[in-house]
Amino acid sequence: MLTDDFGREVTGVRVSLTDRCNFDCVYCHNEGLGDTRGPMEPSDSEMTADDVVRFLEVVEEFDVDAVKFTGGEPMLRSDLEEIVERTPDSMETSLTTNGTFLPGRAEALVDAGLERVNVSQDALDPEAFAEITESGAYDRVMEGVQAAVDAGLTPVKLNMVVFEHTAGYVEEMVNHVAAEEGLQLQLIEYMPELTGHPEWNIDIGRVHDWLADLADRVERREMHGRRRYFVGDGMVEIVDPVENESFCANCHRVRVTHEGYLKGCLNRNDDLRSMGEMTRAEIRETFRETVAERVPYYGEYLVRNDDDEWVLNETYLDAPAPATGETDADAEAVASSDD
């Protein structure tokens, strides 16, 4: 297993299979790359199934034991079932999706080896859902969540990005997962440094306090120190990476863009490394280099100055400033940080 200079072992990879998406969520950031989406047709720049599987087989050599397939919308790939089936058996295989293609495919994905799924769902009201996602697919998403539950992908995790547009729907969503079997909720802190619109941000601490008063019990996960709130039969977990040094200190993933670049940090684009023709030797060397150069974003790449403001660490002055992502694009995205 490879370990970076900050003692962080890399145990998982997050592989974007496409930057195409049938939604246009207002908060999305396309795995930190900004709005790179083009036409909905497959692009020659997307990694092939063989490329993806070859990458996974190489990183398996380094004891990577988990892969999450993301996008864009990864279920736009017609070969997704093939990719899942060919994923090394030693890896836990999960998927983040908007859910619209789960009806009719959830069972096949489970048969192929899919173990977990995250579905982006930011509201239970069709009109609010349409406003946030710029999609009229609310009913289809609800069907997709049920299809995932029926296929045995429980607990199905619902990803909800918490910001000005969605804060008013949090209580209803918490009640929803508390009442429905097989569901959990991940409340994901809005990341203005990737998507712009800092005015949409809300104080995630207030959500923590509200849940603490509501919950029957609270646990803290080892990963990122995340807090889990158990409400009724449901569980709500908050993913709060913004200005969170503990979160960055416990990051154990490397990301892969749909074009075959390795990315050591969600918040940076100055650390992208191409795997070239994606031979095993190139993948192996690029993966080693990416892990060796990984740096915690908060607390190292960015540090607090005497005025308690986050500034670029002088150690990295020769590196370009991190991208601010002025647009939208992947949800889970976003979820950037979802598990």
C-alpha positions as CSV (number, residue, x, y, z in Angstrom):
1,M,0.0,0.0,0.0
2,L,1.3,3.4,-1.0
3,T,1.6,6.2,1.6
4,D,2.1,9.9,0.9
5,D,4.5,12.1,2.8
6,F,1.8,13.0,5.3
7,G,1.3,9.4,6.4
8,R,-2.0,9.0,4.5
9,E,-2.4,5.5,3.0
10,V,-4.2,5.3,-0.4
11,T,-6.9,2.6,0.1
12,G,-9.4,3.7,-2.5
13,V,-9.9,5.3,-5.9
14,R,-12.8,7.3,-7.4
15,V,-13.0,6.8,-11.1
16,S,-15.1,9.1,-13.3
17,L,-16.4,7.2,-16.3
18,T,-17.8,10.2,-18.2
19,D,-18.3,13.9,-17.8
20,R,-21.7,13.6,-19.6
21,C,-24.8,14.0,-17.5
22,N,-28.5,14.2,-18.1
23,F,-28.9,16.7,-15.2
24,D,-27.5,20.2,-14.8
25,C,-27.4,20.6,-11.0
26,V,-26.7,24.1,-10.0
27,Y,-24.1,23.1,-7.4
28,C,-22.2,20.5,-9.5
29,H,-18.4,20.7,-10.1
30,N,-17.6,17.6,-12.2
31,E,-15.1,16.1,-9.8
32,G,-13.5,19.5,-9.3
33,L,-12.8,20.1,-13.0
34,G,-15.6,22.6,-13.6
35,D,-18.2,22.4,-16.4
36,T,-16.3,20.3,-19.0
37,R,-19.4,18.6,-20.3
38,G,-20.1,18.6,-24.0
39,P,-22.6,16.7,-26.2
40,M,-24.4,13.7,-24.6
41,E,-22.8,11.3,-27.2
42,P,-19.9,9.2,-26.0
43,S,-16.5,10.9,-26.6
44,D,-13.3,9.3,-27.9
45,S,-11.6,10.9,-24.9
46,E,-13.4,8.7,-22.4
47,M,-11.4,5.8,-21.0
48,T,-12.5,2.5,-22.5
49,A,-13.6,-0.4,-20.4
50,D,-10.3,-2.0,-21.0
51,D,-8.5,1.2,-19.8
52,V,-10.5,1.3,-16.6
53,V,-10.1,-2.4,-15.8
54,R,-6.3,-2.2,-16.5
55,F,-6.0,0.7,-14.1
56,L,-7.9,-1.1,-11.4
57,E,-5.8,-4.2,-11.8
58,V,-2.6,-2.2,-11.5
59,V,-3.7,-0.3,-8.3
60,E,-4.9,-3.6,-6.8
61,E,-1.1,-4.4,-6.7
62,F,-0.8,-1.6,-4.2
63,D,-3.6,-3.0,-2.0
64,V,-6.3,-0.5,-3.1
65,D,-9.4,-2.3,-1.9
66,A,-12.3,0.1,-2.9
67,V,-13.4,1.8,-6.1
68,K,-16.3,4.2,-6.6
69,F,-17.5,4.8,-10.1
70,T,-18.7,8.4,-10.7
71,G,-19.3,10.9,-13.5
72,G,-21.0,13.0,-14.8
73,E,-23.6,10.3,-14.8
74,P,-21.8,7.0,-14.9
75,M,-24.9,5.1,-16.0
76,L,-24.8,6.8,-19.3
77,R,-22.0,4.3,-20.0
78,S,-23.7,1.3,-21.7
79,D,-20.7,-0.8,-20.7
80,L,-21.0,0.0,-17.0
81,E,-22.2,-3.6,-16.1
82,E,-19.1,-5.0,-18.0
83,I,-16.8,-2.6,-16.1
84,V,-18.3,-3.6,-12.7
85,E,-18.1,-7.3,-13.6
86,R,-14.4,-7.0,-14.6
87,T,-13.5,-5.1,-11.5
88,P,-11.0,-7.1,-9.3
89,D,-12.9,-9.3,-6.8
90,S,-10.7,-7.8,-4.0
91,M,-12.3,-4.4,-4.4
92,E,-15.5,-3.1,-2.8
93,T,-17.4,-1.7,-5.8
94,S,-19.8,1.3,-5.4
95,L,-21.5,3.8,-7.6
96,T,-22.7,7.3,-7.4
97,T,-25.6,8.2,-9.7
98,N,-28.6,10.5,-10.1
99,G,-30.7,7.3,-10.2
100,T,-32.6,7.8,-13.4
101,F,-31.2,4.7,-15.0
102,L,-31.4,2.4,-12.0
103,P,-34.9,1.1,-13.0
104,G,-34.3,-1.9,-15.2
105,R,-30.5,-2.0,-14.5
106,A,-30.1,-2.2,-10.7
107,E,-30.4,-6.0,-10.6
108,A,-28.0,-6.5,-13.5
109,L,-25.4,-4.3,-11.7
110,V,-25.8,-6.3,-8.5
111,D,-25.3,-9.5,-10.5
112,A,-22.2,-7.9,-12.0
113,G,-20.8,-7.3,-8.5
114,L,-22.0,-3.8,-7.5
115,E,-22.2,-3.6,-3.7
116,R,-23.3,-0.1,-2.8
117,V,-24.9,2.9,-4.4
118,N,-25.3,6.6,-3.6
119,V,-28.2,8.4,-5.3
120,S,-28.2,12.2,-5.5
121,Q,-31.5,13.6,-4.2
122,D,-31.8,17.1,-3.0
123,A,-35.5,17.5,-2.4
124,L,-38.7,15.4,-2.1
125,D,-40.8,18.0,-3.9
126,P,-40.9,17.6,-7.7
127,E,-40.8,21.4,-8.3
128,A,-38.0,22.0,-6.0
129,F,-36.1,19.0,-7.4
130,A,-36.6,20.4,-10.9
131,E,-35.3,23.8,-9.9
132,I,-32.1,22.4,-8.4
133,T,-31.3,19.7,-11.0
134,E,-32.8,21.5,-14.0
135,S,-34.4,18.2,-14.7
136,G,-38.0,16.9,-14.7
137,A,-36.9,13.4,-13.7
138,Y,-38.1,13.4,-10.1
139,D,-40.5,10.4,-10.5
140,R,-37.8,8.4,-12.3
141,V,-35.3,9.1,-9.5
142,M,-37.8,7.9,-6.9
143,E,-38.3,4.7,-8.9
144,G,-34.5,4.3,-9.2
145,V,-34.1,4.5,-5.4
146,Q,-36.7,1.8,-4.9
147,A,-35.1,-0.3,-7.6
148,A,-31.8,-0.1,-5.8
149,V,-33.5,-1.1,-2.5
150,D,-35.3,-4.0,-4.2
151,A,-32.1,-5.2,-5.8
152,G,-30.5,-5.5,-2.4
153,L,-28.2,-2.4,-2.6
154,T,-29.1,-1.5,1.0
155,P,-28.5,0.8,2.7
156,V,-29.0,3.1,-0.3
157,K,-27.4,6.4,0.5
158,L,-29.1,9.5,-0.6
159,N,-26.7,12.4,-1.2
160,M,-28.1,15.9,-0.5
161,V,-25.9,19.0,-0.9
162,V,-26.8,21.5,1.8
163,F,-26.8,25.1,0.6
164,E,-29.2,28.0,0.3
165,H,-31.4,26.3,-2.2
166,T,-31.9,23.1,-0.3
167,A,-31.6,24.0,3.4
168,G,-35.4,24.2,3.8
169,Y,-35.8,20.6,2.7
170,V,-33.4,19.0,5.1
171,E,-36.0,18.3,7.8
172,E,-38.3,16.5,5.3
173,M,-35.4,14.4,4.0
174,V,-34.3,13.4,7.5
175,N,-37.9,12.4,8.3
176,H,-38.0,10.4,5.0
177,V,-35.0,8.2,5.7
178,A,-36.1,7.8,9.3
179,A,-39.4,6.3,8.1
180,E,-38.3,4.3,5.1
181,E,-36.4,1.0,5.4
182,G,-33.1,0.6,3.5
183,L,-32.2,4.3,3.2
184,Q,-29.5,6.5,4.7
185,L,-28.9,10.2,4.2
186,Q,-25.6,12.0,3.5
187,L,-25.8,15.8,4.0
188,I,-22.9,17.2,2.0
189,E,-21.5,20.6,2.8
190,Y,-21.7,23.0,-0.2
191,M,-18.2,23.7,-1.6
192,P,-18.1,27.3,-2.9
193,E,-14.3,27.0,-3.7
194,L,-15.2,24.6,-6.5
195,T,-18.6,25.9,-7.7
196,G,-18.5,29.6,-7.1
197,H,-21.5,31.4,-5.6
198,P,-20.2,31.8,-2.0
199,E,-23.5,33.6,-1.2
200,W,-25.2,30.2,-1.4
201,N,-23.2,28.8,1.5
202,I,-24.9,28.2,4.9
203,D,-23.4,27.4,8.3
204,I,-23.2,23.6,8.4
205,G,-22.6,23.8,12.2
206,R,-26.3,24.8,12.6
207,V,-27.3,21.5,10.9
208,H,-25.0,19.6,13.2
209,D,-26.6,21.3,16.3
210,W,-30.1,20.6,15.0
211,L,-29.4,17.0,14.4
212,A,-27.7,16.5,17.7
213,D,-30.9,17.7,19.5
214,L,-33.0,15.4,17.3
215,A,-31.0,12.2,17.2
216,D,-31.5,9.2,19.4
217,R,-27.7,8.7,19.4
218,V,-24.6,10.1,17.7
219,E,-21.5,8.3,16.6
220,R,-18.2,9.5,15.1
221,R,-16.7,7.6,12.3
222,E,-13.0,7.0,12.1
223,M,-12.9,8.2,8.5
224,H,-12.7,12.0,8.5
225,G,-14.2,12.0,12.0
226,R,-17.6,12.3,10.4
227,R,-20.6,12.4,12.7
228,R,-23.5,10.1,12.3
229,Y,-26.9,10.9,13.7
230,F,-29.4,8.1,14.2
231,V,-33.0,9.2,14.0
232,G,-35.7,6.6,14.2
233,D,-34.8,3.8,11.9
234,G,-32.6,6.0,9.8
235,M,-29.1,7.4,9.8
236,V,-27.9,10.8,8.8
237,E,-24.2,11.5,8.2
238,I,-22.7,15.0,7.5
239,V,-19.8,15.3,5.1
240,D,-18.2,18.7,5.9
241,P,-14.9,19.2,4.1
242,V,-14.7,23.0,3.9
243,E,-11.9,24.5,6.0
244,N,-11.7,21.1,7.7
245,E,-8.1,20.1,8.3
246,S,-9.1,16.8,9.9
247,F,-11.1,15.9,6.8
248,C,-8.0,16.5,4.5
249,A,-5.7,14.8,7.0
250,N,-7.8,11.6,6.6
251,C,-8.2,11.6,2.9
252,H,-7.3,8.1,1.5
253,R,-8.5,8.4,-2.1
254,V,-7.0,9.2,-5.5
255,R,-9.3,10.4,-8.2
256,V,-9.3,9.5,-11.9
257,T,-10.8,11.7,-14.5
258,H,-12.8,10.3,-17.4
259,E,-9.9,11.1,-19.7
260,G,-7.4,9.1,-17.7
261,Y,-5.7,11.7,-15.6
262,L,-4.9,11.0,-12.0
263,K,-5.9,13.7,-9.5
264,G,-4.5,13.7,-6.0
265,C,-6.9,16.3,-4.5
266,L,-10.5,17.2,-5.4
267,N,-9.8,20.9,-4.8
268,R,-6.8,21.2,-7.1
269,N,-6.3,20.9,-10.8
270,D,-2.6,21.8,-10.8
271,D,-1.7,18.2,-9.8
272,L,-3.3,16.4,-12.8
273,R,-1.1,13.6,-14.2
274,S,-1.8,11.8,-17.5
275,M,-1.4,8.1,-17.6
276,G,-0.4,8.4,-21.3
277,E,-1.3,5.4,-23.4
278,M,-2.4,3.7,-20.2
279,T,0.1,0.8,-20.4
280,R,0.5,-1.0,-17.1
281,A,4.0,0.5,-16.7
282,E,2.6,4.0,-17.2
283,I,-0.3,3.5,-14.9
284,R,2.0,2.1,-12.2
285,E,4.5,5.0,-12.4
286,T,1.9,7.7,-12.6
287,F,0.0,6.3,-9.6
288,R,3.3,6.2,-7.6
289,E,4.0,9.8,-8.5
290,T,0.5,11.0,-7.7
291,V,0.5,9.4,-4.3
292,A,4.0,10.7,-3.5
293,E,2.9,14.3,-4.4
294,R,-0.4,14.3,-2.5
295,V,-0.8,17.2,-0.1
296,P,-3.7,17.9,2.4
297,Y,-5.6,20.9,1.0
298,Y,-6.5,22.5,4.3
299,G,-3.7,22.8,6.8
300,E,-0.9,22.3,4.2
301,Y,-1.6,23.6,0.7
302,L,-3.7,26.3,2.3
303,V,-2.7,27.6,5.8
304,R,-4.1,30.3,8.1
305,N,-2.3,33.6,8.2
306,D,-2.1,36.0,11.2
307,D,-5.5,37.3,10.4
308,D,-6.9,33.8,10.5
309,E,-7.5,33.8,6.7
310,W,-6.7,30.8,4.4
311,V,-3.8,31.6,2.2
312,L,-1.6,29.6,-0.2
313,N,1.3,28.0,1.7
314,E,4.6,29.6,0.5
315,T,6.0,26.1,-0.1
316,Y,3.6,25.9,-3.1
317,L,4.1,29.4,-4.5
318,D,5.3,28.0,-7.8
319,A,2.1,26.0,-8.2
320,P,-0.9,27.5,-9.9
321,A,-3.7,28.6,-7.6
322,P,-6.4,26.0,-7.2
323,A,-9.3,26.2,-9.6
324,T,-12.4,27.9,-8.3
325,G,-14.8,26.2,-10.8
326,E,-17.1,28.9,-11.8
327,T,-19.8,26.5,-13.0
328,D,-21.6,23.3,-12.3
329,A,-21.4,19.7,-13.2
330,D,-21.3,16.3,-11.3
331,A,-23.3,16.0,-8.2
332,E,-22.1,13.5,-5.9
333,A,-21.0,14.6,-6.7
334,V,-20.1,16.2,-5.2
335,A,-20.2,14.7,-3.4
336,S,-17.0,14.9,-3.9
337,S,-16.7,13.6,-0.7
338,D,-19.4,11.0,-0.6
339,D,-18.8,7.5,0.7
